[in-house]
Amino acid sequence: MHKKIRFSIVGFGNIGRRHAEQITRNENAELIAVCDINDKLQSAVPDGVAFFTDFQVMLKEADCDVVCVCTPNYLHEPHTIVGLQADLHVVVEKPMALSVAECDNMIAAGKESNKIIFAVKQNRYNPPVSEVKKLKDSGKLGAIYMIQVNCFWNRGDAYYAGSDWRGKKTKDGGCLFTQFSHFVDILYYINGGIADAVGTVRNFAHQHNTEVEDTGSFVMHADNGAVINFNFTTCSYERNMEGSITVFGEKGTVKIGGQYLNTIEYQQLEAGALPTINITAKSNDYGLYQGSMSNHDKVIQNVTDVLLHNHPIMTTAEEGREVVRIIEMMYGSVE
């Protein structure tokens, strides 16, 4: 292993460029190569970084330790497996894949190659999320009774016009995979597994440009017995309104809020108040729309810490698979 971890990236759209930015800023990382089928993106590649339009050629010619899979959702499984078979560790963007079966194929390939799959779930690094997880894990909330998840965002026509895969059922998978998998992950990260789900979805405002829903509501039970209400829409008028998770426990109530789970919006706790947290750090800003909190610096740092210093993996492939399992179960419950 080199002193610096050598990275390559496949898929150089918005999120691929976000990875490149953080790799080049990290003193323990080096960006060696980038691959995208759109050769016009070569102009956006940093100086000294090789550019390829063929993934297999990049894997053969670029001397790397890790490949970041930043391609559309439906390509995560094949690109991850090809990367593992080329003897590279793989960082795979959310969602890990579009089915549990695909995740299982990826995990099997990882075991066979003896390489690590890092699932990207950057909202786990949000300070309010960390604080509430510590609170829950310490037992200071007591039994968990109910959790309310609200994801009220806006995705306009320009968002879908900018790509040939967004909003396509077989390539995108739906809002729970593309926009809101982070919220499913944080629900799972804080409170554990989901036992069952029942819900409804509708496409109100995006029938002209998508094959998937834009609004949904689910009632679920967690493995620990908590009742969960999960509501989402991409129809918030003109701009993102809220992303929040409220936990009602035996010994306290706490709400993580803001647009991107970036504030402690409400707390009433037997154990005393959490630190005041109001993060004003930028979201991932993609020009026409904004996404989750921009913590990809911490994602890349975790990869280098794991590979250089044997630190724990922040989000394992098995955890990425569990998020996909929950989403599959949610969609499967829709009549």
Order of alpha helices (4+ residues) and beta strands (2+ residues): beta-alpha-beta-beta-alpha-beta-alpha-beta-alpha-beta-alpha-beta-alpha-alpha-alpha-alpha-beta-beta-beta-beta-beta-beta-beta-beta-alpha-alpha
